[in-house]
Amino acid sequence: MSQIDGIQGNLLHEPTGKVEDEFERTASDYRPLHSFKLDKEKSYQQQFADMYFLRLTKLKPTVEQIAAEAWRDTIIGNEPAKKVERVLDIRQGELCWVAGTVYMEMALKPNILDDVSKDKWLSAPITDNKYYADDDSDAVTLEDESGRIRLVGDFLKDVILVTGCIVAVMGTENVNGELEVIDLKFPDLPPQPERWAVPEPPSTNGKGDSKQPKDEDEEMKDAQPRRGSGGKIAIVSGLGFSAQDASHAIELNLLLEYLLGEALDPAAQRELSQISRLIVAGNSISLEERQPIDEDSPEKKIDHKKYGYDSSSYNAQPSQLLDDFLSTLLPSIPITLLPGAQDPANASYPQQPIHPAMFPESRAYTAAPGSTESGWLDTVTNPWEGEIDGWRVLATGGQNVDDIFKYVGSDDRLGMMEAMCRWRCCAPTAPDTLWSYPFQDDDPFVMYTCPHLYIVGCQPEFGTKVIQGEDGQAVRLIAVPWFSATGEIVLVDSETLDVSRVKITAG
């Protein structure tokens, strides 16, 4: 035997060690609903006031029905509570109730008319300052198409009220022309569909034409409950990719390795293979802090840039880092990407999807232009509504809760999320202080259907709870913290909607 033959005989054989099992990523059933997608031909010519009238028109019958049932037998001082149709029909000394739209008069609240009159342009109303004042100077008013009346009373101290929510109030008018509130009702949770209630999307023949509808027997067959994947949904927000923060980049790399199952033992890899989808809930790009230049400062530039944009200050590296992050994950896991206040998307609500052109490495995983199918990378609106494993999901990047936070003295973010569900409106302060598109035909922020899972990203800390409705509705609320600040991601069991969190740290 030659020396070479001896080497072959000793080395070229099968491994003697145990071959570990290969894990496959759990698949999930996913259907976006495109509830907040704007038409291509958008117009900003119309007035914003129509949104409030639309909201009142949609929700007033519901809140009036609830109030009528609750106050039907209410008698105070031998006087029964009487319904009045308009705010101007309230009479002093009479016990009555009326439905309308709440408007908050607050001295610290910004006024866009003041900015226009001063000929100043604001890129977006992003501020952490509170509108709420604890000196009782804020005024709560109720208005409808006829007029406005101020609401007073100790009862208001125990409820969350912001501009734009629809309520019914009961009370009496005092000598100052104010309504002393005795009780208050919200529209409460809307009807909630059963799991797997969203129908199958119409299939196509590849040319954009829908196929022939199925007969009744086939439709009944498709209506049978489908089986869930038994996997988990991972949720992260506030990734905050930056060109300057090197320490945060380490945590992002650890997050990438965690989601891919790298550098982990087989038991952990088996568990992570159950993650069927990643939801990125806003603010994936870090907003570099810039100090405003004083008008009289010599550093102020003489030449004014168009729309305040200076191309020399643009840095493409954060978006490139995000693209690299997504393109590394996408071969293994599907991603739903919501924009946030800091991301390259329109500032007004509802934010439209981040354009795939921002992701040259990842856009191969997006759906083809004009396609009705969702891609492996689904760039969606903020807010976003869809169905995951049969559950109705509503998710936002957090601007709606952040704006409500400025109206109230409380720090209870979950309480604000619950209030929005009971108001049946996911963005009540739009368009007053939360910039919004001026809708004319419908208000998409009205919640006609109760979600099973309500996700709000970019919050100061993690929180979750389940709220119940009068008709058996159950909503799992999840406040997702900034990953850049906490290093935390959230995992939701797609069968039980139980929630857990994982902390990623470099130390």
TIFI-960912 format. One record per residue (C-alpha): residue number from 1; residue in three letters; x, y, z. Coordinates in Angstrom, 1 decimal. Layout:
<nodes>
<node NUM,'ala',<X,Y,Z>> ...
</nodes>
This chain:
<nodes>
<node 1,'met',<0.0,0.0,0.0>> <node 2,'ser',<1.4,3.4,-0.9>> <node 3,'gln',<1.6,6.2,1.5>> <node 4,'ile',<-1.2,8.1,-0.3>> <node 5,'asp',<-3.4,5.0,0.0>> <node 6,'gly',<-2.8,4.9,3.7>> <node 7,'ile',<-3.8,8.5,4.2>> <node 8,'gln',<-7.0,7.9,2.2>> <node 9,'gly',<-7.8,4.8,4.3>> <node 10,'asn',<-7.4,6.7,7.6>> <node 11,'leu',<-9.1,10.1,6.7>> <node 12,'leu',<-11.7,9.6,4.1>> <node 13,'his',<-14.5,8.1,6.0>> <node 14,'glu',<-17.9,9.3,7.5>> <node 15,'pro',<-17.8,11.4,10.6>> <node 16,'thr',<-17.9,9.3,13.8>> <node 17,'gly',<-19.8,11.9,15.8>> <node 18,'lys',<-23.6,12.2,16.1>> <node 19,'val',<-25.2,14.3,13.3>> <node 20,'glu',<-27.5,16.9,14.9>> <node 21,'asp',<-31.0,17.4,13.6>> <node 22,'glu',<-31.6,20.1,11.1>> <node 23,'phe',<-34.4,22.5,12.2>> <node 24,'glu',<-36.9,24.1,9.8>> <node 25,'arg',<-38.5,27.5,10.4>> <node 26,'thr',<-42.1,27.2,11.4>> <node 27,'ala',<-44.4,28.7,8.7>> <node 28,'ser',<-47.3,31.0,9.5>> <node 29,'asp',<-50.6,32.0,7.9>> <node 30,'tyr',<-50.3,35.7,7.0>> <node 31,'arg',<-52.7,38.1,5.4>> <node 32,'pro',<-52.3,41.9,5.3>> <node 33,'leu',<-55.6,43.8,5.1>> <node 34,'his',<-54.3,47.2,3.6>> <node 35,'ser',<-56.8,49.1,5.7>> <node 36,'phe',<-54.6,52.2,5.8>> <node 37,'lys',<-53.2,52.2,2.3>> <node 38,'leu',<-53.8,55.6,0.5>> <node 39,'asp',<-54.7,55.9,-3.2>> <node 40,'lys',<-51.9,56.9,-5.5>> <node 41,'glu',<-53.7,60.1,-6.4>> <node 42,'lys',<-53.6,61.9,-3.0>> <node 43,'ser',<-54.9,65.4,-2.6>> <node 44,'tyr',<-54.3,67.8,0.2>> <node 45,'gln',<-56.7,70.4,-1.1>> <node 46,'gln',<-59.6,69.5,1.3>> <node 47,'gln',<-60.2,70.6,4.8>> <node 48,'phe',<-59.4,68.5,7.9>> <node 49,'ala',<-62.7,69.2,9.7>> <node 50,'asp',<-64.5,66.6,7.7>> <node 51,'met',<-62.6,63.9,9.6>> <node 52,'tyr',<-64.3,64.9,12.9>> <node 53,'phe',<-67.7,65.0,11.3>> <node 54,'leu',<-67.1,61.5,9.8>> <node 55,'arg',<-65.9,60.1,13.1>> <node 56,'leu',<-68.9,61.6,14.9>> <node 57,'thr',<-71.3,60.2,12.3>> <node 58,'lys',<-69.8,56.7,12.5>> <node 59,'leu',<-69.6,56.4,16.3>> <node 60,'lys',<-72.5,58.6,17.6>> <node 61,'pro',<-75.2,55.9,17.0>> <node 62,'thr',<-73.2,53.3,18.9>> <node 63,'val',<-72.5,55.5,21.9>> <node 64,'glu',<-76.0,56.8,22.0>> <node 65,'gln',<-77.4,53.2,22.1>> <node 66,'ile',<-75.0,52.4,25.0>> <node 67,'ala',<-76.0,55.5,26.9>> <node 68,'ala',<-79.7,55.0,26.3>> <node 69,'glu',<-79.6,51.5,27.8>> <node 70,'ala',<-77.4,52.6,30.7>> <node 71,'trp',<-79.4,55.7,31.7>> <node 72,'arg',<-82.9,54.6,30.8>> <node 73,'asp',<-84.0,54.4,34.4>> <node 74,'thr',<-81.8,57.1,35.8>> <node 75,'ile',<-83.7,59.5,38.1>> <node 76,'ile',<-82.0,62.1,40.2>> <node 77,'gly',<-84.0,64.4,42.4>> <node 78,'asn',<-87.3,63.0,40.9>> <node 79,'glu',<-86.1,64.1,37.5>> <node 80,'pro',<-85.4,61.4,34.8>> <node 81,'ala',<-82.4,61.8,32.5>> <node 82,'lys',<-83.5,63.1,29.2>> <node 83,'lys',<-81.7,62.8,25.9>> <node 84,'val',<-81.1,66.0,23.9>> <node 85,'glu',<-80.1,65.8,20.2>> <node 86,'arg',<-77.6,68.7,20.2>> <node 87,'val',<-75.3,70.5,22.5>> <node 88,'leu',<-77.2,73.7,22.1>> <node 89,'asp',<-80.4,72.0,23.3>> <node 90,'ile',<-79.1,71.7,26.8>> <node 91,'arg',<-81.0,73.8,29.3>> <node 92,'gln',<-79.9,75.0,32.7>> <node 93,'gly',<-81.1,72.9,35.6>> <node 94,'glu',<-82.3,70.0,33.5>> <node 95,'leu',<-80.9,66.5,33.9>> <node 96,'cys',<-80.0,65.4,30.3>> <node 97,'trp',<-77.4,63.6,28.3>> <node 98,'val',<-75.9,64.2,24.9>> <node 99,'ala',<-73.2,62.7,22.6>> <node 100,'gly',<-70.5,64.6,20.9>> <node 101,'thr',<-66.7,65.0,20.2>> <node 102,'val',<-64.3,65.9,23.0>> <node 103,'tyr',<-62.1,68.9,22.4>> <node 104,'met',<-59.3,69.8,24.8>> <node 105,'glu',<-58.4,73.5,25.2>> <node 106,'met',<-54.8,73.5,26.5>> <node 107,'ala',<-52.5,76.5,26.7>> <node 108,'leu',<-49.4,74.3,26.1>> <node 109,'lys',<-50.9,72.5,23.0>> <node 110,'pro',<-49.3,73.6,19.7>> <node 111,'asn',<-51.5,75.5,17.2>> <node 112,'ile',<-50.7,75.1,13.6>> <node 113,'leu',<-52.5,78.3,12.7>> <node 114,'asp',<-50.0,80.2,14.9>> <node 115,'asp',<-47.1,78.6,13.0>> <node 116,'val',<-48.7,79.5,9.6>> <node 117,'ser',<-49.3,83.1,10.7>> <node 118,'lys',<-45.7,83.4,11.8>> <node 119,'asp',<-44.6,82.0,8.4>> <node 120,'lys',<-42.7,79.1,9.9>> <node 121,'trp',<-42.4,75.6,8.4>> <node 122,'leu',<-42.2,72.6,10.7>> <node 123,'ser',<-41.1,69.3,9.3>> <node 124,'ala',<-43.2,67.3,11.7>> <node 125,'pro',<-44.7,67.9,15.2>> <node 126,'ile',<-42.3,65.7,17.0>> <node 127,'thr',<-41.8,66.8,20.6>> <node 128,'asp',<-41.7,65.2,24.1>> <node 129,'asn',<-43.2,68.2,25.8>> <node 130,'lys',<-46.5,67.7,27.6>> <node 131,'tyr',<-49.6,69.6,26.7>> <node 132,'tyr',<-51.1,68.7,30.1>> <node 133,'ala',<-51.0,71.3,32.9>> <node 134,'asp',<-51.7,70.3,36.5>> <node 135,'asp',<-53.0,73.7,37.5>> <node 136,'asp',<-56.6,73.0,36.3>> <node 137,'ser',<-56.1,75.5,33.4>> <node 138,'asp',<-57.0,72.9,30.8>> <node 139,'ala',<-60.6,72.9,29.6>> <node 140,'val',<-62.5,69.8,28.5>> <node 141,'thr',<-65.3,70.6,26.0>> <node 142,'leu',<-67.9,68.7,24.1>> <node 143,'glu',<-68.9,69.7,20.6>> <node 144,'asp',<-71.1,68.7,17.7>> <node 145,'glu',<-72.3,70.4,14.6>> <node 146,'ser',<-74.3,72.9,16.6>> <node 147,'gly',<-71.8,74.2,19.1>> <node 148,'arg',<-69.6,73.5,22.1>> <node 149,'ile',<-70.0,73.3,25.9>> <node 150,'arg',<-67.4,73.0,28.6>> <node 151,'leu',<-67.5,69.9,30.8>> <node 152,'val',<-66.7,70.2,34.5>> <node 153,'gly',<-66.9,67.9,37.6>> <node 154,'asp',<-64.9,65.5,39.7>> <node 155,'phe',<-66.0,62.6,37.5>> <node 156,'leu',<-63.7,63.7,34.8>> <node 157,'lys',<-60.6,63.2,37.0>> <node 158,'asp',<-60.9,59.5,36.8>> <node 159,'val',<-61.2,59.1,33.0>> <node 160,'ile',<-58.8,59.6,30.1>> <node 161,'leu',<-60.1,62.1,27.6>> <node 162,'val',<-58.3,63.6,24.6>> <node 163,'thr',<-59.3,65.6,21.5>> <node 164,'gly',<-61.2,63.6,19.0>> <node 165,'cys',<-62.8,60.8,21.1>> <node 166,'ile',<-66.6,60.4,20.9>> <node 167,'val',<-68.4,60.1,24.2>> <node 168,'ala',<-71.9,60.6,25.7>> <node 169,'val',<-72.1,62.6,28.9>> <node 170,'met',<-74.9,63.0,31.4>> <node 171,'gly',<-75.3,66.0,33.7>> <node 172,'thr',<-76.9,69.4,34.3>> <node 173,'glu',<-75.9,72.9,33.1>> <node 174,'asn',<-74.8,75.2,35.9>> <node 175,'val',<-75.1,79.0,36.2>> <node 176,'asn',<-71.8,79.4,34.3>> <node 177,'gly',<-73.1,77.6,31.2>> <node 178,'glu',<-71.0,74.6,32.0>> <node 179,'leu',<-72.1,71.0,32.0>> <node 180,'glu',<-71.6,69.3,35.4>> <node 181,'val',<-70.8,65.7,34.4>> <node 182,'ile',<-72.4,62.9,36.5>> <node 183,'asp',<-71.6,60.0,34.2>> <node 184,'leu',<-69.9,59.3,30.9>> <node 185,'lys',<-70.0,56.5,28.3>> <node 186,'phe',<-67.7,55.4,25.5>> <node 187,'pro',<-68.5,53.4,22.4>> <node 188,'asp',<-66.6,50.5,24.0>> <node 189,'leu',<-65.0,47.6,22.2>> <node 190,'pro',<-66.3,47.0,18.6>> <node 191,'pro',<-67.5,43.5,17.5>> <node 192,'gln',<-64.7,41.0,17.4>> <node 193,'pro',<-64.6,38.3,14.8>> <node 194,'glu',<-63.8,34.7,15.6>> <node 195,'arg',<-60.3,33.4,14.9>> <node 196,'trp',<-59.8,32.6,11.2>> <node 197,'ala',<-62.8,34.7,10.3>> <node 198,'val',<-60.9,36.7,7.6>> <node 199,'pro',<-61.8,35.1,4.3>> <node 200,'glu',<-59.3,33.8,1.8>> <node 201,'pro',<-58.1,36.5,-0.6>> <node 202,'pro',<-59.4,36.0,-4.2>> <node 203,'ser',<-56.9,34.0,-6.3>> <node 204,'thr',<-55.7,35.1,-9.7>> <node 205,'asn',<-54.8,33.3,-12.9>> <node 206,'gly',<-51.4,35.1,-13.1>> <node 207,'lys',<-52.8,37.9,-15.4>> <node 208,'gly',<-54.4,39.9,-12.6>> <node 209,'asp',<-57.9,38.4,-13.4>> <node 210,'ser',<-59.8,36.8,-10.6>> <node 211,'lys',<-60.7,33.2,-11.0>> <node 212,'gln',<-64.4,32.0,-11.1>> <node 213,'pro',<-66.0,32.1,-7.7>> <node 214,'lys',<-66.4,28.8,-5.9>> <node 215,'asp',<-69.8,27.1,-5.4>> <node 216,'glu',<-71.5,27.1,-2.0>> <node 217,'asp',<-70.2,23.7,-1.0>> <node 218,'glu',<-66.6,24.8,-1.6>> <node 219,'glu',<-67.1,28.0,0.3>> <node 220,'met',<-68.5,26.1,3.3>> <node 221,'lys',<-65.5,23.8,3.1>> <node 222,'asp',<-63.1,26.8,3.2>> <node 223,'ala',<-65.0,28.3,6.1>> <node 224,'gln',<-63.9,25.4,8.4>> <node 225,'pro',<-61.4,26.6,11.0>> <node 226,'arg',<-57.8,26.3,9.9>> <node 227,'arg',<-55.0,24.9,12.0>> <node 228,'gly',<-52.5,27.3,13.5>> <node 229,'ser',<-48.7,26.9,13.1>> <node 230,'gly',<-48.0,26.6,16.8>> <node 231,'gly',<-45.1,29.0,16.4>> <node 232,'lys',<-44.2,32.4,17.8>> <node 233,'ile',<-44.3,36.0,16.5>> <node 234,'ala',<-41.3,38.1,17.3>> <node 235,'ile',<-41.8,41.8,17.7>> <node 236,'val',<-39.1,44.4,17.9>> <node 237,'ser',<-39.2,48.2,17.6>> <node 238,'gly',<-36.7,51.1,17.9>> <node 239,'leu',<-33.8,49.3,16.4>> <node 240,'gly',<-32.2,52.7,15.9>> <node 241,'phe',<-29.5,51.9,13.3>> <node 242,'ser',<-26.9,54.7,13.5>> <node 243,'ala',<-23.6,55.5,11.9>> <node 244,'gln',<-22.1,56.7,15.2>> <node 245,'asp',<-23.1,54.3,18.1>> <node 246,'ala',<-20.7,51.4,17.9>> <node 247,'ser',<-21.8,49.9,21.2>> <node 248,'his',<-25.4,49.6,20.0>> <node 249,'ala',<-24.1,47.9,16.9>> <node 250,'ile',<-22.9,45.0,19.0>> <node 251,'glu',<-26.4,44.4,20.4>> <node 252,'leu',<-27.8,44.5,16.9>> <node 253,'asn',<-25.4,41.8,15.8>> <node 254,'leu',<-26.3,39.8,18.9>> <node 255,'leu',<-30.0,40.2,18.0>> <node 256,'leu',<-29.2,39.0,14.4>> <node 257,'glu',<-27.4,35.9,15.7>> <node 258,'tyr',<-30.3,35.2,18.2>> <node 259,'leu',<-33.0,35.3,15.5>> <node 260,'leu',<-30.8,33.2,13.2>> <node 261,'gly',<-30.0,30.7,15.9>> <node 262,'glu',<-26.3,31.1,15.5>> <node 263,'ala',<-23.9,30.4,18.4>> <node 264,'leu',<-26.6,28.6,20.4>> <node 265,'asp',<-27.0,25.1,21.6>> <node 266,'pro',<-29.4,22.7,19.7>> <node 267,'ala',<-32.2,23.1,22.3>> <node 268,'ala',<-32.2,26.9,21.9>> <node 269,'gln',<-32.1,26.5,18.2>> <node 270,'arg',<-35.1,24.2,18.2>> <node 271,'glu',<-37.0,26.8,20.2>> <node 272,'leu',<-36.0,29.7,18.0>> <node 273,'ser',<-37.0,27.8,14.9>> <node 274,'gln',<-40.6,28.2,16.1>> <node 275,'ile',<-40.4,32.0,15.4>> <node 276,'ser',<-42.5,32.2,12.3>> <node 277,'arg',<-42.4,36.0,11.6>> <node 278,'leu',<-40.7,39.1,12.7>> <node 279,'ile',<-42.6,42.4,13.1>> <node 280,'val',<-40.4,45.5,13.2>> <node 281,'ala',<-42.7,48.2,14.7>> <node 282,'gly',<-41.1,51.5,13.7>> <node 283,'asn',<-38.0,53.7,14.2>> <node 284,'ser',<-35.5,51.4,12.7>> <node 285,'ile',<-33.3,54.4,11.8>> <node 286,'ser',<-31.8,56.6,14.5>> <node 287,'leu',<-32.6,60.3,14.4>> <node 288,'glu',<-29.4,62.2,15.0>> <node 289,'glu',<-30.0,65.0,17.5>> <node 290,'arg',<-29.4,68.5,15.9>> <node 291,'gln',<-29.5,71.6,18.0>> <node 292,'pro',<-31.7,74.3,16.4>> <node 293,'ile',<-29.8,77.4,15.2>> <node 294,'asp',<-31.0,80.7,16.7>> <node 295,'glu',<-32.5,83.2,14.2>> <node 296,'asp',<-29.9,85.8,15.3>> <node 297,'ser',<-27.0,83.5,15.5>> <node 298,'pro',<-24.0,84.2,13.1>> <node 299,'glu',<-23.9,80.4,12.4>> <node 300,'lys',<-27.3,80.6,10.7>> <node 301,'lys',<-26.9,79.9,7.0>> <node 302,'ile',<-27.8,82.7,4.7>> <node 303,'asp',<-29.0,80.6,1.8>> <node 304,'his',<-32.2,78.8,2.5>> <node 305,'lys',<-32.5,75.2,1.4>> <node 306,'lys',<-35.6,74.1,-0.4>> <node 307,'tyr',<-38.1,72.6,2.2>> <node 308,'gly',<-35.3,72.9,4.8>> <node 309,'tyr',<-33.4,70.0,3.2>> <node 310,'asp',<-29.6,70.1,3.1>> <node 311,'ser',<-28.2,67.2,1.0>> <node 312,'ser',<-24.8,67.7,2.5>> <node 313,'ser',<-26.1,66.6,5.9>> <node 314,'tyr',<-27.6,63.3,4.6>> <node 315,'asn',<-26.0,60.1,5.8>> <node 316,'ala',<-27.0,56.9,4.0>> <node 317,'gln',<-25.1,54.6,6.3>> <node 318,'pro',<-27.9,53.9,8.8>> <node 319,'ser',<-30.3,52.8,6.0>> <node 320,'gln',<-27.5,50.7,4.5>> <node 321,'leu',<-27.0,49.0,7.9>> <node 322,'leu',<-30.7,48.3,8.2>> <node 323,'asp',<-30.7,46.9,4.7>> <node 324,'asp',<-27.8,44.5,5.6>> <node 325,'phe',<-29.7,43.5,8.7>> <node 326,'leu',<-32.9,42.7,6.9>> <node 327,'ser',<-31.1,40.9,4.0>> <node 328,'thr',<-29.3,38.6,6.4>> <node 329,'leu',<-32.5,37.6,8.1>> <node 330,'leu',<-34.8,37.3,5.1>> <node 331,'pro',<-33.6,34.0,3.8>> <node 332,'ser',<-34.6,32.5,7.1>> <node 333,'ile',<-37.6,34.4,8.4>> <node 334,'pro',<-40.4,36.6,6.9>> <node 335,'ile',<-40.5,40.3,8.1>> <node 336,'thr',<-43.3,42.8,8.4>> <node 337,'leu',<-41.7,46.3,8.5>> <node 338,'leu',<-43.7,49.3,9.8>> <node 339,'pro',<-42.3,52.8,9.5>> <node 340,'gly',<-41.9,55.1,12.4>> <node 341,'ala',<-41.4,58.8,13.1>> <node 342,'gln',<-37.7,58.6,12.4>> <node 343,'asp',<-37.9,56.4,9.3>> <node 344,'pro',<-37.7,57.5,5.6>> <node 345,'ala',<-41.5,57.7,5.1>> <node 346,'asn',<-44.1,60.4,5.1>> <node 347,'ala',<-44.6,62.2,8.4>> <node 348,'ser',<-48.4,62.3,8.4>> <node 349,'tyr',<-50.7,59.5,9.6>> <node 350,'pro',<-51.2,56.9,8.3>> <node 351,'gln',<-47.5,56.6,7.2>> <node 352,'gln',<-47.2,54.7,3.9>> <node 353,'pro',<-44.8,51.8,3.4>> <node 354,'ile',<-41.1,52.5,3.2>> <node 355,'his',<-40.2,52.3,-0.5>> <node 356,'pro',<-38.3,49.1,-1.4>> <node 357,'ala',<-35.8,51.2,-3.3>> <node 358,'met',<-34.4,52.0,0.2>> <node 359,'phe',<-33.3,48.4,0.5>> <node 360,'pro',<-31.2,47.4,-2.6>> <node 361,'glu',<-30.1,44.1,-0.9>> <node 362,'ser',<-33.5,43.2,0.5>> <node 363,'arg',<-35.9,44.4,-2.1>> <node 364,'ala',<-35.6,41.0,-4.0>> <node 365,'tyr',<-37.8,39.6,-1.2>> <node 366,'thr',<-40.5,42.2,-1.6>> <node 367,'ala',<-43.6,41.6,-3.8>> <node 368,'ala',<-43.5,42.6,-7.4>> <node 369,'pro',<-45.0,46.1,-8.3>> <node 370,'gly',<-48.7,45.9,-8.7>> <node 371,'ser',<-48.9,42.4,-7.2>> <node 372,'thr',<-51.7,41.6,-4.7>> <node 373,'glu',<-49.5,39.1,-2.9>> <node 374,'ser',<-47.3,40.0,0.1>> <node 375,'gly',<-43.6,39.5,-0.2>> <node 376,'trp',<-41.3,37.7,2.2>> <node 377,'leu',<-40.3,41.3,3.2>> <node 378,'asp',<-43.7,43.1,3.6>> <node 379,'thr',<-43.2,46.9,3.9>> <node 380,'val',<-46.5,48.0,5.3>> <node 381,'thr',<-48.3,51.1,6.6>> <node 382,'asn',<-48.3,52.6,10.1>> <node 383,'pro',<-50.9,51.8,11.5>> <node 384,'trp',<-51.1,48.3,10.0>> <node 385,'glu',<-53.9,45.8,10.2>> <node 386,'gly',<-53.7,42.1,9.2>> <node 387,'glu',<-54.2,38.5,10.1>> <node 388,'ile',<-51.5,36.3,11.5>> <node 389,'asp',<-52.4,32.6,12.2>> <node 390,'gly',<-56.0,33.5,12.3>> <node 391,'trp',<-55.7,36.4,14.8>> <node 392,'arg',<-56.7,39.9,13.9>> <node 393,'val',<-53.7,42.1,14.6>> <node 394,'leu',<-53.5,45.9,14.8>> <node 395,'ala',<-50.0,47.4,15.1>> <node 396,'thr',<-48.6,51.0,15.2>> <node 397,'gly',<-45.2,52.6,15.5>> <node 398,'gly',<-46.2,54.4,18.7>> <node 399,'gln',<-47.0,57.9,17.6>> <node 400,'asn',<-50.6,57.6,18.5>> <node 401,'val',<-49.9,56.6,22.1>> <node 402,'asp',<-47.0,59.1,22.4>> <node 403,'asp',<-49.4,61.9,21.4>> <node 404,'ile',<-52.1,60.9,23.8>> <node 405,'phe',<-49.5,60.7,26.5>> <node 406,'lys',<-49.0,64.5,26.2>> <node 407,'tyr',<-52.7,65.2,26.9>> <node 408,'val',<-52.9,63.4,30.3>> <node 409,'gly',<-51.1,63.4,33.6>> <node 410,'ser',<-50.8,59.6,33.7>> <node 411,'asp',<-47.8,57.5,32.6>> <node 412,'asp',<-50.0,54.4,32.1>> <node 413,'arg',<-49.3,53.6,28.4>> <node 414,'leu',<-51.4,50.4,28.6>> <node 415,'gly',<-54.3,52.4,30.0>> <node 416,'met',<-54.1,54.7,27.0>> <node 417,'met',<-54.1,51.7,24.6>> <node 418,'glu',<-57.1,50.4,26.4>> <node 419,'ala',<-58.9,53.8,26.1>> <node 420,'met',<-58.3,53.8,22.4>> <node 421,'cys',<-59.9,50.4,22.0>> <node 422,'arg',<-62.9,51.6,24.1>> <node 423,'trp',<-63.1,54.8,22.1>> <node 424,'arg',<-63.0,52.7,18.9>> <node 425,'cys',<-60.4,55.0,17.5>> <node 426,'cys',<-56.7,54.1,17.1>> <node 427,'ala',<-55.6,57.8,16.5>> <node 428,'pro',<-58.2,60.1,18.1>> <node 429,'thr',<-55.8,63.1,18.2>> <node 430,'ala',<-55.4,63.1,14.4>> <node 431,'pro',<-55.6,65.6,12.8>> <node 432,'asp',<-55.5,68.0,15.7>> <node 433,'thr',<-52.0,67.4,17.1>> <node 434,'leu',<-51.1,64.1,15.3>> <node 435,'trp',<-50.6,65.1,11.6>> <node 436,'ser',<-52.8,63.2,9.3>> <node 437,'tyr',<-54.0,62.9,5.8>> <node 438,'pro',<-57.3,64.9,5.3>> <node 439,'phe',<-59.7,62.0,4.7>> <node 440,'gln',<-63.1,62.9,3.1>> <node 441,'asp',<-65.1,59.7,2.6>> <node 442,'asp',<-64.2,57.7,5.6>> <node 443,'asp',<-62.1,57.8,8.8>> <node 444,'pro',<-59.8,54.7,8.7>> <node 445,'phe',<-58.8,55.3,12.3>> <node 446,'val',<-62.2,54.3,13.5>> <node 447,'met',<-62.0,50.6,14.7>> <node 448,'tyr',<-65.0,48.8,13.1>> <node 449,'thr',<-63.5,45.5,14.1>> <node 450,'cys',<-61.9,44.6,17.4>> <node 451,'pro',<-58.4,43.2,17.1>> <node 452,'his',<-57.3,40.1,19.1>> <node 453,'leu',<-53.7,41.6,19.3>> <node 454,'tyr',<-53.0,45.3,19.6>> <node 455,'ile',<-49.3,46.1,19.3>> <node 456,'val',<-47.7,49.6,19.9>> <node 457,'gly',<-44.0,50.0,19.3>> <node 458,'cys',<-41.4,52.4,20.6>> <node 459,'gln',<-42.6,52.7,24.1>> <node 460,'pro',<-40.4,53.5,27.2>> <node 461,'glu',<-40.9,50.1,28.7>> <node 462,'phe',<-42.5,46.7,28.1>> <node 463,'gly',<-46.1,46.1,29.2>> <node 464,'thr',<-48.9,43.8,28.4>> <node 465,'lys',<-52.4,42.9,29.6>> <node 466,'val',<-55.7,41.5,28.4>> <node 467,'ile',<-58.8,43.6,28.3>> <node 468,'gln',<-62.4,42.3,28.1>> <node 469,'gly',<-65.5,43.6,26.4>> <node 470,'glu',<-69.2,43.3,27.2>> <node 471,'asp',<-69.8,40.8,24.4>> <node 472,'gly',<-66.9,38.5,25.2>> <node 473,'gln',<-64.2,40.4,23.3>> <node 474,'ala',<-60.7,39.8,24.5>> <node 475,'val',<-57.8,42.0,23.3>> <node 476,'arg',<-54.1,41.3,24.2>> <node 477,'leu',<-52.3,44.7,24.5>> <node 478,'ile',<-48.6,44.8,24.1>> <node 479,'ala',<-46.3,47.9,24.6>> <node 480,'val',<-43.0,47.1,22.9>> <node 481,'pro',<-40.0,49.0,24.2>> <node 482,'trp',<-37.2,50.6,22.2>> <node 483,'phe',<-34.6,48.0,21.5>> <node 484,'ser',<-31.9,50.6,21.3>> <node 485,'ala',<-32.6,51.6,24.9>> <node 486,'thr',<-33.6,48.3,26.5>> <node 487,'gly',<-32.3,45.5,24.3>> <node 488,'glu',<-35.6,43.7,24.6>> <node 489,'ile',<-37.7,41.9,22.0>> <node 490,'val',<-41.2,40.4,22.5>> <node 491,'leu',<-42.3,36.9,21.6>> <node 492,'val',<-46.0,36.1,21.2>> <node 493,'asp',<-47.3,32.5,21.2>> <node 494,'ser',<-49.5,32.2,18.0>> <node 495,'glu',<-51.8,29.7,19.7>> <node 496,'thr',<-52.4,31.2,23.1>> <node 497,'leu',<-51.3,34.8,22.6>> <node 498,'asp',<-49.2,34.4,25.8>> <node 499,'val',<-46.3,36.9,25.8>> <node 500,'ser',<-42.6,36.7,26.8>> <node 501,'arg',<-39.7,38.9,26.4>> <node 502,'val',<-36.0,38.4,25.7>> <node 503,'lys',<-33.2,40.8,26.7>> <node 504,'ile',<-30.2,41.0,24.4>> <node 505,'thr',<-27.1,42.5,26.1>> <node 506,'ala',<-23.5,42.7,25.2>> <node 507,'gly',<-22.3,42.4,28.8>> 
</nodes>
